[in-house]
Amino acid sequence: MSFSFLGSRPCVSLFDNPEIRLKDVPQGAASILVQLTQADREYGGQEVRLPKNGILPAGALRTFGPCNPGVYQYEVTVKSIAGEVLGRARQSRTFPDDNESKAGPN
């Protein structure tokens, strides 16, 4: 998975997600749960239908934050139509400068 904070507006009540690109999605995937965290703080997330092209467009879901500079992580959990977890992907980036973080797995 990949994403970029470039162009994101900080410190808004509800933060529109940046575009999130998924690749090598497991067969049978129907939905994704997308969550935003910073260390042990959770900023929320949503479960949405998996886009056929693997690209979750910017603004497709909302979370609380980011606001303060630091390392933030999106985690995507891929689920089957029955709700079975088929896989997970994570990527961390610094906000607001958008450097890829060495703090977590991609």
KACOR-V826693 format. One record per pair of residues at least 4 apart in sequence whose ideal C-beta (glycine too) atoms are under 8 Angstrom apart, sorted by the first residue. I is the first residue (numbers start at 1). J is the second residue. Records with the same first field share a line. If there is no record, write none. Layout:
I=J + J
//
This chain:
1=20 + 21 + 22 + 23 + 74 + 76 + 89 + 90 + 91 + 106
2=20 + 21 + 91 + 106
3=17 + 18 + 19 + 20 + 21 + 74 + 91 + 93
4=18 + 19 + 93 + 98
5=18 + 66 + 72 + 93 + 95 + 96 + 98
6=18 + 98
7=18
8=15 + 16 + 18 + 66 + 95 + 96
9=15
10=66 + 67 + 95 + 96
11=67
13=64
14=62 + 63 + 64
15=36 + 43 + 62 + 63 + 64 + 65 + 66
16=58 + 59 + 61 + 62
17=34 + 36 + 56 + 58 + 59 + 60 + 61 + 62 + 63 + 74
18=58
19=55 + 56 + 57 + 58
20=34 + 55 + 56 + 74 + 76
21=54 + 55 + 56
22=32 + 50 + 54 + 55 + 56 + 76 + 78 + 89
23=54
25=29 + 50 + 54 + 78 + 87
26=78 + 86 + 87
28=80 + 81 + 86
29=50 + 78 + 79 + 80 + 86 + 87
30=49 + 50 + 79 + 80 + 81
31=47 + 48 + 49 + 50 + 78 + 79 + 81
32=47 + 48 + 50 + 56 + 76 + 77 + 78 + 79
33=45 + 46 + 47 + 76 + 77 + 79
34=45 + 46 + 47 + 48 + 56 + 61 + 74 + 75 + 76
35=42 + 43 + 44 + 45 + 63 + 74 + 75 + 77
36=42 + 43 + 44 + 45 + 63 + 65 + 66 + 72 + 73 + 74
37=41 + 42 + 43 + 72 + 73 + 75
38=43 + 65 + 66 + 70 + 71 + 72 + 73
39=70 + 71
43=63 + 64 + 65 + 66 + 72
44=62 + 63 + 64
45=61 + 63
46=61 + 62 + 63
47=79
48=56 + 60 + 61
50=54 + 78
51=55 + 56 + 57
56=60 + 61
65=72
66=70 + 72 + 95 + 96
69=94 + 95 + 96 + 97
70=94 + 95
71=92 + 93 + 94 + 95 + 101 + 103 + 104
72=92 + 93 + 94 + 95
73=90 + 91 + 92 + 93 + 101 + 103 + 104
74=90 + 91
75=88 + 89 + 90
76=88 + 89 + 90
77=85 + 87 + 88
78=85 + 86 + 87 + 88 + 89
79=83 + 84 + 85 + 86
80=84 + 86
89=106
90=104 + 105 + 106
91=100 + 104 + 106
92=100 + 101 + 103 + 104
93=98 + 99 + 100 + 101
94=98 + 99 + 101
100=106
//
